[in-house]
Amino acid sequence: MKKACRTCKTYLIPDSIIATSPMKTKLHFKSMILSIVCMGFALSGFAQAPWEVDFVRGINVRYPDNQGWKTLSSTAKPVALAIPFGMLAVSLLSDNKKLEIGAYEAVAGLAIASVATEALKVVVKRPRPYKTYDNIYPDQIDDSYAFPSGHTSVAFASATSLFLATKKWYIGVPALAWATGVGYSRIYLGQHYPSDVFVGAVVGAASAYASHWLNKKLFSGKKKIIAKK
């Protein structure tokens, strides 16, 4: 607490805000993004490894028409968007400010995940498995790049944000199980290698954590308590 004078207003500023400078926050965020990019480049070289191709062939079938996996894959983006809006609706109905903030963090996490995923796709330029190898059968032809998996990325971003907002295992575990199922379905449908899915999951979860961390560092402590003497 700092007093300007005896008759002036008193401002209480949390120590966390004083200790954390904007420059340090930016450096931490840049380091996080750089780590994800470096990991992406490192893992992108594993696509041609025989074990990954064999893994896809072992899961993918000649006609990948299992409706369960196809439906699960198709839920990735709609459900990923529905989660933050559902959180917002519940928070407004129950006057839960913490959940409302979590909803905004989830939207930001989705945005970070989407940008990071598209950036890695453009930089790495890994073709879909069926465009490189025989005996891999896609459910549909997709001309976009494979690395990392966009479906998995957004699924894990929303699932992780939901868990961070609620801190309840019986909510977080089903959400993360759904996201994991989305990742598996993308391999079953012949669209991705395991490393595409793994990095997609990491990018999504890291984006949710980045959004949560940035909110705590930049916004949550900025309220000033004003008292008059």
N, C-alpha and C positions, 0 to 999 in steps of 0.2 A: 504494500500500500504506500502510495506517494502523495504527500500533501503539498499543493501549490501554495496555499496560504490558509490562514485560520478561517477566513470567510468564504473561501472557494469551495466548489464541489469536490467530493472525494471519489476517486476512481479506484476500484478494486480490479486488478488485472491478474488473472491466473499466472502462476509461475511458469507453466508449460508454454504459454504464449511468449513470455519474456525470453525463455531459454531457447526457443526454437525460432531461428531467424528464417525469413523467406528464402534466403540464399541456400541455407542448409536443406530446407524442404525440397527445393528444386533439385538439388544435387542428389538427394535420396531417391526422388522420383525418377530422375534420369538414370541413376544406377540400376534401378529396378527394371526399367524398360530395356536398357542395354544388356542386362543379364538374360532377359527373355529372348532378345534378338540373337545373342551369342549362342544360347542353347539351341535355338532354332537352326542356326547354321551348322552346328555340330551334329545334330540329329538328322539333318536333311541328307547327309551323306550315307545314312544307313539304309536308304530305300532300296538299293540294289542288293542288299545282303540276302542270301538265299533263305535264311530263316524267316524273314518278313514276308517274302513272296509265298513261301510254303504255308505260313500262318494264314494269309489271306485265302489261299486255295483250299486250306483245310476247313475254313468257315463258310466261304462263298460256295454256292451250289450253281449248277448249270442254269437253272431258272429260279432266281431268288425271289420267289413269290409268296413267301410266308407273310401273311397279313399282319401278324403280330409285330414282326420287326419292321415291316414297311410303315405300319401305323405309328409305331414308336418313333421312327426316324422323322416322320412328317409332323410330329408334335413339337419338335425341337424349338423352332422359331416362334410359333404361336404361344406355346406355354412359357417360353423364356420372356416374352413380352407381357403375358398375362400375370406372371408372378409379381412384378413391381406394381402394376395397376391394381391387382388384388390386395396387395399389402397396403396401398394407399387408401383403397375403399374401406378396408377393415379399420385402419387407423383413424379415419375421419368419423366412422360410425361409433367407434369406441373411445374417441378422444385420446388416442395413444400417440403421443408426440414422438416417442422413441421409434415406433414402427413407421411413422410417417417419414422420419429422417432416413430410416432404413430403405424405404421405397425410393426416395430420391437417390440414395447411394446405389441402389440396384440399377436404376436407369443410367446413371453415370458409368457404372461398371459394365453394362451392356455396350455403351458407346465406346469405352476404352477397348473392350474385347473385340468389337467389330472392326475398329480402326487397326488394331494391332494384327488381327488375323489377315485382313486384306493386304496390309503392308508386307507381311511375311510371304503371302502367296505371290505377290508381284516380285519380290526380291529373290525368293528361292526358285520359283517356277518349276515345281515338281509336277510332272504329268500324273494323271489318274492311273492306277495300277493296270487297268485293262487296255490302256493306250501303249503300254510298254511290254506287257507280257501276255502270252497266250493262256488259254484255259482259266481266265478270270472273267466272270460274266456280270455285268452291271444291271441294275434294275432299269436304268435309263442312262442315256449318254449325256454327260456334263462336260462342257468345254472349258470350264474354269479349272484352276490349278488345285492340287490336292493338299498341299502342306501349308498350314495345318487345317484340321477339320473345322469348318465354320459352324456346323451344327453342334459339334461337341463343345466348342468354345462358348457359344452363347448359352448353352444348357448349363454348363458349369458356372458361368458368370452369375446367372440368376439363382441357381441352387445355392451357391456359396453365399451370395448376398442375403438370401432368405435365412440361412443358418446364422450368419453374423447378426442379423437383426433380431432373431428370436432367441438364440442361444438355447434352443430346446432340441434334444437329440431325436425325439419322436417326430419332429418336423424336418430337421436337417438330414437325417438318415434316408427317409423316403425320397427327399428331393435329390440328394446326391446319387441314390440308387437309380432314379429316373435318368439323370444325366449320364451315368455310366452305361445304362442300357442304350441310350442314344448313341454313344460312342461305339458300342459293340455292333449296333444295327448298321452303322456306316461301313464297317468291315464286311459284315454279312452281305450287304448289298453291292459289294465290289467297288465301292467308291474311294476307299482309303486304306493305307497301310497302318499297322499298329502305331508307328511313330507319329503319323498324322493325327491320330486320335489322342495319343498321349500328350503331345505338345498342345493340341487344342484344349485339352482339359487343364493343363498348366496355365496357358494363356488366360482362359476363362476365370479360373480360381484366382490367379494373380491380379487380374483386372478388378475383381470384386474386392480383394484385399486392398488394392491401390486406391480404389474409390473410398473405402471405409477409412483408410489411413489418412488420405488427403482431407477428408471431411473433419476428422479429429484434429489434425494439425492446423488447418486453415480457418475453420469456422466454429467448431464447437466451443472454444474458449473465448470467443470475442465479445461475449455479452459483458457489459460493464454495469456494475451495481453502483448507482448514484445515491449518495446520502448527503443531506444538508446538515450543516452544523448550526 
